[in-house]
Amino acid sequence: MEIVLVAPEIPHNTGCAARLAAATGLCLHLVEPLGFSLEDRYLKRAGLDYWPLVDLAVHGDWAAAAGALAASSERPLAERLRLFTARGGASLFACPFEPDDVLVFGSESAGLPAELLEAHAHRRVYVPIRPGVRSLNLANTVCLGVYTALDRSGARMPANDGAYRAHPRAAEDVRPSERVVDAGGRERT
């Protein structure tokens, strides 16, 4: 399973998604344009000392992201996409998931591009909310979506006995920009 944020704007939300990616062992893909720099101190702070554990891929546009994501599974990408939107689709809680699904979330102000939603209309997923509420916070939706998808897909959950033991690299001062990997999973230099 992989997490994709398309044109995220708020560093805190992306930092929270990065922390979630570290906690679950999932790769976080960011699709440009980004509303912040990977050197942003708020992004780093939101990810706390978990940046050494984040597999972060940054793509110049959706086409580049789709190419990299298509290569990560034998199942066609169009069958793996789950497009999270506040505008229709299947309820998150009624939607089936597979362990190699790609969970795609849009920007805080605009959501996902209309052409992406139209091209994959049957892959839309929404989180039920009360009438009159426009949407949920992106970081909250990513967290809810990821854990629900992991559970419903039967994917292995992270092993945790409730205790905290710092990762050996936790004390390193790692910036998000230092965690960017290429399509093959290798750190960019």
C-alpha positions in Angstrom: 0.0 0.0 0.0 1.2 3.5 -0.8 0.2 7.0 0.2 0.1 9.8 -2.4 -0.5 13.5 -1.7 -1.3 15.5 -4.8 -0.2 19.2 -4.6 -0.3 19.4 -0.8 -0.2 23.0 0.5 0.2 22.9 4.3 3.5 21.6 5.6 1.9 20.4 8.9 -0.5 18.1 7.1 2.3 16.6 5.0 4.5 16.2 8.1 1.7 14.3 9.8 1.3 12.1 6.8 5.1 11.5 6.8 4.9 10.5 10.5 2.0 8.1 9.6 4.1 6.6 6.8 7.0 6.0 9.2 4.6 4.4 11.7 3.1 2.1 9.1 6.1 1.5 6.9 4.4 2.8 3.8 6.0 5.0 1.2 4.8 8.6 1.0 4.6 10.1 -2.5 4.3 13.8 -3.0 3.2 15.2 -6.4 4.3 18.7 -7.2 3.6 21.5 -7.0 4.1 21.6 -3.3 2.9 24.6 -1.3 6.1 24.5 0.8 9.7 23.6 0.6 11.0 20.2 1.8 13.4 22.3 3.9 10.4 23.9 5.7 10.9 23.8 9.5 7.1 23.2 10.1 7.2 20.2 7.8 10.2 18.8 9.7 8.7 19.6 13.1 5.4 17.8 12.2 7.3 14.7 11.3 9.3 15.0 14.5 12.3 12.6 14.7 10.7 10.1 12.4 12.1 11.4 9.2 14.9 8.7 9.2 12.1 6.1 8.8 10.2 7.8 6.0 10.4 6.6 2.4 9.6 9.8 0.6 9.2 10.0 -3.2 8.6 13.4 -4.9 7.2 13.5 -8.4 7.1 16.5 -10.8 3.5 15.8 -11.8 0.8 13.1 -11.8 2.2 11.4 -14.9 5.5 10.9 -13.3 3.9 9.6 -10.1 1.7 7.2 -12.0 4.7 5.8 -13.9 6.5 5.1 -10.6 3.4 3.7 -8.9 2.6 1.5 -11.9 6.0 -0.1 -11.6 5.5 -1.0 -7.9 3.0 -3.8 -8.5 2.0 -6.3 -11.1 -1.7 -5.3 -10.7 -2.6 -2.4 -13.1 -2.5 1.0 -11.4 -6.0 1.8 -12.5 -7.2 -1.1 -10.4 -5.1 -0.1 -7.4 -6.1 3.6 -7.1 -8.3 4.8 -4.3 -9.1 8.5 -4.9 -10.1 10.2 -1.6 -12.6 13.0 -2.3 -15.4 14.8 -0.5 -17.3 14.6 -3.7 -19.0 11.3 -4.2 -17.9 7.7 -4.6 -18.1 4.8 -2.1 -18.0 5.3 1.6 -14.6 4.5 3.1 -16.4 2.0 5.4 -18.1 0.2 2.5 -15.1 0.1 0.2 -13.0 -3.0 -0.3 -9.2 -2.5 -0.3 -6.2 -4.6 -1.4 -2.7 -4.7 0.2 -1.2 -3.0 -2.9 -3.7 -0.2 -3.2 -2.6 3.4 -3.8 -4.4 5.8 -1.5 -4.5 9.2 -3.3 -5.4 12.5 -1.5 -5.7 16.0 -3.0 -4.7 19.4 -1.9 -6.3 21.1 1.1 -8.0 23.8 -0.9 -8.8 22.1 -4.2 -8.9 18.4 -3.6 -7.9 16.1 -6.5 -7.8 17.3 -10.1 -11.2 16.9 -11.8 -9.6 15.1 -14.7 -8.1 12.5 -12.4 -11.5 12.0 -10.6 -13.3 11.8 -14.0 -10.8 9.3 -15.4 -11.2 7.0 -12.4 -14.7 7.9 -11.2 -15.4 4.3 -9.9 -12.3 4.5 -7.7 -13.5 7.4 -5.6 -13.7 7.1 -1.8 -15.3 9.5 0.7 -15.4 9.8 4.4 -19.0 10.3 5.6 -19.5 13.7 7.3 -22.6 15.7 8.3 -24.3 18.0 5.8 -23.0 21.5 5.9 -19.4 20.4 6.6 -17.2 20.9 3.5 -14.5 18.4 4.3 -12.2 17.0 6.9 -8.6 18.0 7.6 -6.2 16.3 5.2 -4.0 14.8 7.9 -7.0 13.3 9.6 -8.4 11.9 6.4 -5.0 10.3 5.5 -4.7 8.7 8.9 -8.3 7.4 8.9 -8.0 6.2 5.3 -4.7 4.4 5.8 -5.6 2.5 8.9 -9.0 1.6 7.5 -7.5 0.4 4.2 -4.8 -1.6 6.0 -7.4 -3.3 8.2 -9.9 -4.0 5.5 -7.3 -5.3 3.1 -6.0 -7.8 5.6 -2.5 -6.2 5.3 -0.2 -6.9 8.1 -0.4 -4.2 10.8 2.8 -2.8 12.3 4.0 -5.0 15.2 3.7 -3.1 18.4 3.4 -4.2 22.0 2.4 -0.7 23.2 6.0 0.2 24.3 8.1 2.9 22.8 11.7 2.2 21.9 13.4 5.0 19.9 14.6 4.0 16.5 18.4 3.9 16.4 18.4 6.8 13.9 15.9 8.9 15.8 18.5 11.3 17.2 19.8 12.1 13.8 18.9 15.6 12.5 17.4 14.4 9.2 15.6 16.9 7.0 12.7 15.8 4.8 14.6 16.7 1.7 17.3 14.1 2.7 14.7 11.3 2.6 13.6 11.6 -1.0 14.0 8.3 -2.8 13.9 7.7 -6.6 11.4 5.3 -8.3 13.7 2.4 -7.4 13.6 3.2 -3.7 17.1 4.5 -3.6 17.9 7.8 -1.9 18.5 10.6 -4.3 21.8 12.4 -4.1 
